């Protein structure tokens, strides 16, 4: 189902307000709105200033690199912002318990489709119902960190560094783990250590003990959210494609759990 033109325009106005506020508070550039253009279906879309640079492939990050450390610092600087900045822009704001409950609701909707393996449902429910893992300080998040949203400085002979982020439409005050989900899904442990060391050194508050665990959960549950959206849109082909990926994920995680439970297995 496509969003109504008036909804698209309203969301764009909120994003424009946020980007204007961020431009005055972040040391990294943001794609500020320079104007509006009419849409064929009605309403208007924002036109953003073009930011030079190269898109970052998270899978290409390496341990000890300037780019990996730069990503950690850039995320920390965003998470250090006062949440009041986001509130002023009118973006969604959640406390930790409300966000945990939203995740549980997502899981309930997914379970109702009958397409999610019981092993995954039990695994995720166990994490979501353990309140101790959800005692985090909500922070301003980007909400869509991943392919196509991380911009690096042009490679002019020096090692590239993170320049800024694109695609702010999913920004909200929520769990900092949301912005690390795509990172933990593709980088190796050594590279993740580089990102998180820079992140921890830049944050004004110590990252909570369950941050990475929740980031892994967020990454896993993105599949189920995509599947649920396809079901809601009556797109059975896409829903089944995601369901198949969920079954593979269930098998992979079960194998990992089995290996870790057997002494001497590497």
C-alpha positions in Angstrom: 0.0 0.0 0.0 1.4 3.4 -1.0 1.3 6.3 1.4 -1.1 9.1 0.6 0.4 12.2 -1.0 -0.6 14.3 2.1 1.2 11.8 4.4 4.3 11.9 2.3 4.4 15.7 2.4 3.7 15.8 6.1 6.6 13.4 6.7 8.8 15.4 4.5 8.0 18.6 6.5 9.0 16.8 9.7 12.2 15.6 8.2 13.0 19.1 6.9 12.5 20.5 10.3 14.8 17.9 11.9 17.5 18.3 9.3 17.4 22.1 9.8 18.0 21.6 13.5 20.7 18.9 13.0 22.6 21.1 10.6 23.3 23.5 13.5 24.2 20.9 16.0 26.2 18.1 14.2 29.8 18.5 13.0 29.0 16.3 10.0 26.9 17.7 7.1 23.3 16.7 6.6 21.3 16.8 3.4 19.3 20.0 4.1 16.1 20.8 2.1 16.6 23.4 -0.6 13.1 23.4 -2.1 10.0 21.4 -3.0 8.7 19.9 -6.2 5.2 18.8 -7.2 4.5 15.0 -7.4 2.4 13.6 -10.3 0.0 11.9 -7.8 -0.4 15.1 -5.9 1.4 16.7 -3.0 5.0 17.7 -2.9 8.4 16.2 -2.3 11.5 17.8 -0.8 14.6 18.5 -2.8 17.8 18.1 -0.8 21.2 19.6 -1.3 23.7 17.2 -2.9 26.4 16.0 -0.6 29.7 14.8 -2.3 31.4 11.6 -1.1 31.2 7.9 -1.6 28.7 5.5 -0.1 30.2 3.1 2.5 29.8 -0.7 2.1 29.6 -2.0 5.7 30.9 -5.3 4.6 34.1 -3.6 3.5 35.0 -2.2 6.9 38.1 -3.5 8.4 39.5 -3.7 12.0 41.6 -0.7 13.0 40.6 1.4 10.0 39.8 5.1 10.1 36.5 4.4 8.5 35.3 1.9 11.1 36.4 4.2 13.9 34.8 7.1 12.1 31.5 5.3 12.0 31.6 4.7 15.7 32.3 8.3 16.4 29.7 9.7 14.1 27.0 7.4 15.6 28.0 8.4 19.1 27.9 12.1 18.2 24.3 11.7 17.0 23.3 9.7 20.1 24.9 12.4 22.3 22.4 15.0 21.0 19.7 16.3 23.4 16.4 14.4 22.7 14.6 17.7 22.9 16.0 18.5 19.4 14.0 15.6 18.0 10.9 16.5 20.0 11.1 20.1 18.6 11.1 18.6 15.1 8.0 16.5 15.8 9.6 13.1 15.2 8.4 10.0 17.3 9.8 9.8 20.8 9.8 6.5 22.8 10.9 5.5 26.3 12.6 2.2 26.8 9.6 0.3 28.1 7.3 1.6 25.3 9.8 0.6 22.7 10.1 -2.9 24.2 6.3 -3.3 24.1 6.3 -2.2 20.5 8.8 -4.9 19.6 6.6 -7.5 21.4 3.6 -6.3 19.4 5.6 -6.7 16.2 6.4 -10.3 17.3 2.7 -11.0 18.1 1.7 -9.8 14.6 4.3 -12.0 13.0 3.3 -15.0 15.1 -0.3 -14.6 13.9 0.8 -15.1 10.3 1.9 -18.6 11.0 5.0 -18.1 8.9 7.6 -17.6 11.6 9.5 -20.7 13.0 8.6 -21.5 16.6 12.3 -21.5 17.4 12.7 -17.9 16.4 9.6 -16.9 18.2 10.8 -18.4 21.4 14.2 -17.0 21.0 13.0 -13.4 20.4 10.3 -13.6 23.1 12.8 -14.7 25.7 15.0 -11.6 25.0 12.0 -9.2 24.8 10.5 -10.4 28.0 13.7 -10.0 29.9 13.2 -6.4 31.1 16.8 -6.2 32.4 18.1 -6.2 28.8 15.9 -3.2 27.9 17.2 -0.7 30.5 18.7 1.8 28.1 18.6 5.5 27.7 16.6 6.5 24.6 18.7 8.6 22.2 18.2 10.5 18.9 18.7 7.8 16.2 19.0 7.8 12.5 16.8 4.7 12.2 18.0 3.5 8.8 21.8 3.0 9.0 22.8 0.6 6.3 23.5 0.4 2.6 23.0 3.8 0.9 22.9 5.9 4.0 26.6 6.2 5.2 28.6 8.7 3.3 32.5 8.8 3.4 34.9 11.6 2.5 36.2 11.3 -1.1 39.3 9.2 -1.4 41.9 11.7 -2.4 44.9 9.8 -1.3 44.1 9.8 2.4 42.2 7.0 4.1 38.5 7.8 3.9 36.5 8.8 7.0 32.7 8.9 7.6 31.4 12.3 6.4 27.8 12.0 7.3 24.5 10.2 6.9 21.7 10.2 4.3 18.1 9.2 4.5 16.7 10.6 7.7 13.1 9.7 7.2 13.1 7.0 10.0 14.7 9.2 12.6 13.2 8.9 16.1 14.2 9.0 19.8 14.5 5.3 20.5 17.0 2.5 21.2 20.7 3.2 20.2 20.8 -0.5 19.2 18.7 0.4 16.1 21.6 2.3 14.5 24.1 -0.6 15.2 21.9 -3.5 13.8 23.2 -3.3 10.2 26.8 -3.1 11.5 26.7 -6.2 13.7 25.1 -8.1 10.9 28.0 -7.9 8.5 31.3 -7.0 10.2 33.6 -9.4 12.0 34.3 -9.2 15.7 37.6 -7.4 15.4 36.0 -4.7 13.2 33.0 -4.4 15.5 35.5 -3.8 18.4 37.0 -0.9 16.4 33.6 0.6 15.8 32.4 0.1 19.4 35.7 1.4 21.0 35.4 4.7 19.1 31.7 4.8 19.9 32.2 4.2 23.6 35.0 6.8 23.8 32.8 9.4 22.1 29.6 8.8 24.0 28.9 11.1 27.0 27.2 8.2 28.7 28.6 4.6 29.0 26.8 2.3 26.5 24.6 -0.2 28.3 25.7 -3.8 28.7 23.1 -5.2 26.4 23.5 -2.8 23.5 25.1 -5.3 21.1 22.7 -8.1 22.1 19.7 -5.9 21.2 21.4 -4.8 18.0 21.6 -8.4 16.9 17.9 -8.9 17.8 16.9 -5.8 15.8 18.8 -7.1 12.8 17.2 -10.6 13.0 13.7 -9.1 13.5 14.0 -6.9 10.4 13.2 -10.0 8.3 10.0 -10.7 10.3 8.9 -7.0 10.0 9.4 -7.2 6.2 7.5 -10.4 6.0 4.6 -9.0 8.1 4.4 -6.0 5.9 4.2 -8.2 2.8 1.4 -10.2 4.4 -0.5 -7.0 5.2 -0.1 -5.9 1.6 -1.5 -9.3 0.4 1.8 -9.9 -1.4 2.0 -13.7 -0.9 5.1 -14.2 -3.1 7.2 -11.7 -1.2 5.9 -12.9 2.2 6.9 -16.5 1.3 10.3 -15.3 0.2 10.9 -13.7 3.6 9.4 -16.7 5.4 12.0 -18.9 3.6 14.8 -16.6 4.8 13.3 -16.8 8.3 13.5 -20.6 8.2 17.1 -20.5 7.1 17.9 -18.1 9.9 16.2 -20.4 12.4 18.4 -23.3 11.1 21.6 -21.2 11.3 20.9 -19.9 14.8 20.0 -23.4 16.0 23.3 -24.7 14.6 25.2 -22.0 16.4 23.5 -22.7 19.6 24.2 -26.4 19.3 27.9 -25.8 18.5 28.3 -23.4 21.5 26.7 -25.9 23.8 29.1 -28.7 22.9 32.6 -28.5 24.6 35.5 -28.5 22.3 33.5 -27.5 19.2 35.0 -24.4 17.4 
